[in-house]
Amino acid sequence: PTPPWPPAMSHHLPWRSKPTNYMAHLLGHEGEGSLLTALKKRGLATELSAGGSLDEAGVHIFSVNVMLTEAGEADVAAVGDLLFAYVRLMRQTGPNEALWHELKQLSDLGFQFRSLSDSMSTASGLAHSLQLYDADVALSASSCVWEYCSAQIQELTSMLTCENLRLVLCSKSYADRCDQEEQWYGTKYSDKPLDDAWKSRWEAAANIPDLVLPEPNPFVPDDLTLRPSLGGAHPAKPERLELDSELSQVATAFFRKDEEFKLPKAVCSFVLYCPFATESVKNRAITDLWCAGVREQLNEFAYDAQIAGLSYSLQATSMGMVLSFGGYNDKLPKLLSAVAGKMAALTEVPQQTFDITRSVLERNLFNAAIRSTPYQQGFMYEACLLQQPAGTYQERLDAVKELGAAGPVCLNGAARRLLSQCHVECLLQGNLTAEEAKQVVSSFVRPLGISAPLRKVPASGTAQLPKGWTLLEREGTNPEERNGAVVVQLQTDEHSLKSECLVSLASQVLGQRFFDDLRTKQQLGYIVSASGHSDQHGFVGLRFIVQSEKPTEEVFGRIRDWFEAACQQLVEQMTVAEFSEYRAALMSTLRERPKSLGEEFGRNWSAVASRGFNFNRREQQLACLENLELGEFQAFVREKLAESPAVAVLVRAALDGSSSASSAGPAPAAGNVQRWLPQDVEKF
């Protein structure tokens, strides 16, 4: 018999059986035989997601969201053919109880071994849950399932029809079809009945051979036991793993076994320093495309891992590549081996894979180049001025377009150029023994086929600014953006433990004051912040950000006036009591223990990513701050902070019709401020 629905559908869908979770798993699957795979094979889409988007009293909306390619935008009918063919397959085969039990097992594991959220989020979530569920299941009701009900699944699947369909198409290519305008924001839209031809076609959708239901997931963990405790021999911080002589030539690894959070999970990240990627913007674009190709080729395989609580990412960087893995440690080596094997084997990228990855990368870079917020554009220009290697989003977009015109042949041999000579540095933490950690490193690094160790990693660095204040003015790229932005970076001192502590304390003191004055009192804009920055191989200092509709010259003047007054106030008026209070607050932050394995890993990974390899930084900072006195801090503010060389990037609002100062001749230096033209930047 069919279990009763909630009375008159006056409540949410049944939370003990969650029938839409099963439907979402099938329609949103990305593995072999899935709807997304079929769409990709036909060049119609690049991404897909499915699930409930609204669940309120008496109404539920189930959504399938598809990111279309240009071909998909031009042939929506074909996309609908595949969608409704898959729905037909779901109806014909009926609910699969074995698959449901697999999903239940994974949801139970996810709840049992979840990482705890912060107390504020936990309290807020529980307050909401208690409005819907009994107290004894308030924590688990939204995550777990208890009852298998095939009738409910069948009933809801039968509702996935054209009669219940609302089709939403969103793209600039549909602009000429939009004949109405909503009253608040002037958004153009059209609201019409579903096309009769599409409706008839989709209602008659036939079976398609390459659409099949998912196979059993090979990544469901079997071994959830915790590794034996090391007791008093457990190190407080990660330690270097002793790799074999061959492996140690090309890799450096650090490891710490988890004995605090006691979860059957592990986290690891690998940074690959590849000279090829650093040589030019074009090589960076090749690296971007190749990494995207690896991800796309692994998508079907990795999706099962993702569902089973594993994760991985592969990203190109200006120095090479970064890979991160996490989840249940039982099947983690299998995922690492597969990723490394695909990286080594992808010597040629298939045309279909290239078309998908090029399209997505071009779209993302275009949005970054044109649609980035003004302050984000300020960050980019600042990085291009001071960092090496670096490139603008537009330069990277142009390089990708050039490679796209050449086709997938441009990536032939990219794997060897990237991997034949590189250096790997990694960190592993979690439910592993030291021997297992070594095996994980070996299972990832050996398949890469690194044939020649690097004598040194590719050079990177930060340029030293000239004395005074340097202005770099740029036009914003978003034609619809009314805001401009000013991003200021101070190079206060060369990096050291003490200079880092002094800048952190200055940021602690000035951060809230800067916000209160420029945001709350002067009302310059919604995005106002002051923070410290620290480069272990460069400089320490402060960074000020203001995004505002006011002219950028005015905003810059107010930032500089505020900074000079703030430094003077710290030197002349700060009391011992105030200093002690700020110092205590900073030390309290540094003493906070990580609340999850991921948070602890993140702290330690920063020591590896920066190549400082100092995992005791917080303890050293606490010892330094403990002995810091007001007089020493005020001397630092007077002699270093107030006299810091600075660069101010002024990003003018695109809707500001005034002419750009950067197109005119250099303005006379005033108040120790110098404007730089493009030729000055090039010379620098």
C-alpha positions, -999 to 999 in steps of 0.1 A, spaced: 0 0 0 11 35 -7 20 54 25 -3 84 30 9 118 19 8 146 45 -28 157 50 -40 176 20 -4 183 10 -4 209 37 32 201 47 65 194 30 72 163 10 78 132 32 111 137 49 115 102 61 116 88 25 127 119 5 115 106 -28 129 136 -48 164 128 -36 163 96 -56 150 114 -87 176 141 -83 203 115 -81 193 100 -114 186 131 -134 216 150 -120 240 121 -124 272 128 -144 286 93 -149 285 70 -179 250 67 -195 238 99 -177 217 127 -192 246 151 -189 270 127 -207 245 123 -236 241 161 -238 279 166 -239 284 139 -266 260 159 -288 277 192 -280 245 206 -264 255 213 -228 285 216 -204 269 214 -170 237 201 -154 221 199 -119 188 186 -107 168 187 -74 141 204 -54 143 242 -57 112 249 -36 95 228 -9 68 247 9 33 240 22 14 224 -6 38 231 -34 71 216 -46 92 226 -76 117 201 -90 143 218 -113 167 205 -139 192 233 -147 213 229 -179 242 251 -189 238 251 -227 264 255 -254 257 277 -284 245 246 -302 222 238 -273 208 273 -273 200 269 -310 184 235 -305 165 235 -272 141 209 -287 170 183 -289 178 190 -252 142 184 -243 143 151 -263 170 138 -241 155 150 -209 122 134 -215 138 103 -229 156 99 -196 123 105 -177 107 78 -198 136 55 -188 130 62 -152 93 54 -155 99 22 -175 125 7 -152 108 19 -120 126 26 -87 157 5 -80 158 -6 -44 195 -15 -44 203 20 -57 181 35 -30 199 15 -3 233 27 -17 221 63 -14 208 57 21 242 42 31 260 73 18 236 97 34 240 79 68 278 80 65 277 116 55 257 124 87 277 102 110 311 115 99 302 151 91 325 179 101 309 201 128 299 236 117 304 267 138 281 272 167 262 301 151 253 281 120 244 250 142 221 270 164 204 287 134 200 254 116 185 237 147 161 265 153 148 260 118 147 222 120 127 223 152 99 241 134 96 211 110 108 180 129 106 163 163 135 171 186 150 136 185 156 139 147 162 177 144 199 171 135 194 142 111 161 148 94 174 170 66 203 146 58 192 110 64 165 88 49 147 60 67 120 46 45 120 32 10 88 40 -8 87 30 -44 51 42 -48 60 78 -38 90 78 -63 68 65 -91 40 90 -83 64 120 -84 82 107 -115 48 105 -132 44 143 -126 75 151 -147 54 159 -178 50 188 -202 17 197 -186 36 205 -154 66 221 -171 77 256 -169 106 261 -193 129 291 -185 155 301 -212 181 327 -202 206 339 -227 215 371 -246 209 352 -278 171 352 -269 170 390 -265 150 396 -297 122 373 -283 117 393 -252 88 417 -257 79 426 -221 97 445 -193 93 441 -156 87 472 -136 115 472 -109 147 466 -128 136 469 -164 145 433 -172 134 422 -206 114 390 -207 88 370 -225 61 347 -210 43 325 -235 27 290 -236 50 261 -243 55 256 -280 30 230 -293 56 214 -315 80 210 -287 53 197 -264 42 170 -289 78 160 -296 88 157 -259 56 138 -250 65 112 -277 102 111 -267 116 76 -276 142 55 -258 178 65 -265 203 37 -263 231 56 -246 209 66 -217 211 41 -189 207 41 -151 239 43 -129 259 12 -120 268 4 -84 292 30 -71 328 16 -67 338 44 -43 314 35 -15 339 31 15 343 -4 31 369 3 57 359 30 82 381 19 111 404 45 127 441 38 126 458 30 159 467 59 181 503 70 183 499 81 220 527 102 232 546 98 199 520 118 180 536 149 166 519 183 172 527 195 137 532 179 103 566 162 98 586 155 66 580 120 52 611 100 44 604 90 8 626 65 -11 657 79 -28 641 80 -63 609 96 -52 626 122 -30 644 135 -61 611 149 -74 589 152 -44 588 166 -9 560 154 14 548 164 49 523 143 70 504 144 102 481 117 114 448 129 128 440 120 164 418 149 173 387 148 150 387 110 148 370 106 114 378 79 88 389 107 64 420 122 50 430 154 31 459 160 9 471 186 -16 499 186 -42 515 216 -58 534 209 -90 560 235 -99 562 235 -137 587 258 -155 567 255 -187 536 272 -172 556 302 -160 573 311 -193 545 331 -210 508 339 -209 503 315 -238 519 287 -218 496 295 -188 466 293 -212 478 259 -225 481 248 -189 446 260 -182 431 242 -212 450 210 -205 440 209 -168 404 215 -179 407 187 -204 419 163 -176 390 173 -155 365 168 -183 380 134 -192 377 123 -156 343 137 -150 323 105 -153 348 85 -132 352 113 -106 315 119 -102 310 85 -85 338 95 -61 321 128 -54 288 111 -46 306 87 -23 321 115 -2 354 120 -20 365 152 -37 393 164 -59 402 195 -78 429 203 -104 437 239 -111 463 256 -132 483 284 -115 509 309 -126 535 285 -112 521 252 -125 493 232 -110 476 225 -76 456 193 -69 436 187 -38 419 155 -26 397 147 4 372 123 18 370 88 32 406 75 33 395 40 22 391 47 -15 412 79 -17 443 61 -32 421 48 -60 411 83 -69 446 97 -67 460 69 -90 432 75 -115 438 113 -117 476 108 -120 472 82 -146 449 104 -167 473 133 -164 502 113 -177 481 96 -205 464 127 -219 489 134 -246 462 144 -270 429 160 -261 398 148 -280 379 174 -301 347 171 -281 366 175 -248 385 205 -262 353 222 -275 337 219 -240 367 230 -220 375 259 -244 339 271 -243 338 271 -205 372 286 -200 365 314 -225 332 322 -208 348 323 -174 377 345 -185 354 368 -204 332 372 -173 364 378 -152 378 403 -177 345 422 -183 322 416 -153 346 415 -124 338 440 -97 359 472 -97 379 462 -66 386 428 -81 400 445 -112 421 466 -89 436 434 -73 444 421 -108 462 453 -119 481 455 -86 492 418 -90 503 425 -126 524 455 -114 540 438 -85 540 400 -90 559 378 -114 547 358 -132 513 375 -138 488 383 -166 455 402 -169 423 383 -175 421 399 -210 456 387 -219 447 352 -208 414 354 -227 432 365 -258 457 336 -255 429 310 -250 410 324 -281 442 321 -301 447 285 -290 410 278 -296 414 288 -332 442 263 -336 421 234 -322 431 206 -299 464 201 -317 477 230 -296 476 208 -266 495 179 -281 525 171 -260 514 195 -232 514 166 -207 551 160 -213 561 196 -213 544 201 -180 553 169 -163 586 157 -176 605 182 -155 587 195 -124 588 194 -86 560 182 -63 554 194 -28 525 179 -8 508 177 26 487 148 39 466 147 71 440 124 85 432 88 91 465 74 77 496 58 90 530 71 79 534 41 56 500 46 41 508 82 35 540 73 17 520 49 -5 495 76 -13 524 100 -24 539 72 -45 506 62 -61 502 98 -73 537 109 -81 551 78 -99 524 76 -126 532 112 -136 565 100 -151 587 129 -140 619 122 -157 642 150 -146 642 167 -111 643 205 -109 674 221 -95 652 249 -82 615 258 -85 605 286 -109 613 321 -97 585 342 -83 587 374 -64 573 409 -55 587 441 -70 598 467 -45 579 500 -48 597 534 -51 593 558 -22 561 578 -19 527 571 -33 523 557 -68 490 561 -87 480 536 -114 447 546 -131 426 522 -152 392 523 -168 367 497 -155 357 472 -181 320 466 -171 299 490 -192 270 487 -168 291 493 -136 284 526 -118 311 520 -91 348 527 -92 373 513 -68 405 523 -51 429 495 -39 459 506 -19 488 484 -10 515 496 15 549 479 14 558 486 50 588 464 57 606 433 45 591 401 59 602 389 93 584 374 123 584 407 141 574 428 111 545 403 104 533 406 140 535 444 140 515 446 108 489 421 121 485 443 152 482 475 131 455 457 110 437 447 143 437 483 154 430 501 122 406 476 104 374 484 123 383 521 126 387 524 88 354 507 82 336 528 108 349 561 94 349 556 56 319 533 54 296 543 83 304 580 88 316 592 53 294 566 35 318 561 7 304 528 -4 293 493 7 327 476 2 352 492 26 380 472 43 415 474 57 436 443 63 472 432 66 491 413 39 522 392 43 545 375 18 571 353 34 595 360 5 587 396 1 570 424 21 545 429 48 520 458 49 484 470 48 458 470 21 429 494 19 399 487 -4 370 511 -11 344 506 -39 323 536 -44 302 557 -68 322 587 -59 351 598 -81 381 577 -76 404 607 -71 382 619 -42 381 584 -27 419 581 -29 423 615 -12 401 605 16 419 571 21 453 589 23 440 616 46 425 590 69 457 569 69 479 599 78 456 610 106 453 574 119 491 569 121 495 602 139 467 592 164 484 559 171 517 575 178 504 604 199 473 592 216 472 554 220 472 544 256 488 513 272 453 500 281 441 503 245 473 486 232 470 458 256 433 452 246 441 450 209 471 428 215 450 404 237 423 402 210 449 393 183 465 367 206 431 352 214 425 348 176 458 331 172 451 307 201 418 295 186 420 258 178 409 245 145 373 232 146 377 206 118 403 185 100 398 208 69 405 239 89 436 224 105 448 213 71 442 247 56 465 263 83 492 239 76 488 240 38 495 277 38 530 269 52 536 245 23 520 267 -4 541 297 7 572 275 7 581 286 42 574 252 57 570 267 91 542 249 108 548 266 141 542 301 129 512 308 152 531 298 183 561 320 172 537 349 166 522 345 201 556 345 217 566 376 198 533 395 207 537 385 243 568 406 246 557 435 224 554 468 241 534 500 232 566 520 226 579 495 201 546 495 183 544 532 181 580 534 168 571 509 141 540 531 131 561 563 130 592 550 113 578 522 90 541 523 86 536 560 81 565 561 56 555 530 37 559 531 -1 525 526 -16 507 519 -48 471 530 -53 452 514 -82 423 536 -92 397 518 -113 373 543 -128 336 535 -132 329 525 -168 298 547 -167 319 577 -157 320 597 -189 350 618 -179 383 613 -198 409 591 -182 438 608 -166 460 580 -178 456 592 -214 469 626 -206 504 636 -198 517 629 -162 504 653 -136 529 672 -116 540 653 -84 520 666 -55 523 656 -18 547 629 -27 523 613 -52 533 603 -87 511 591 -115 523 563 -137 515 560 -174 517 527 -192 553 534 -202 562 540 -166 547 506 -156 566 489 -185 599 505 -173 592 495 -137 
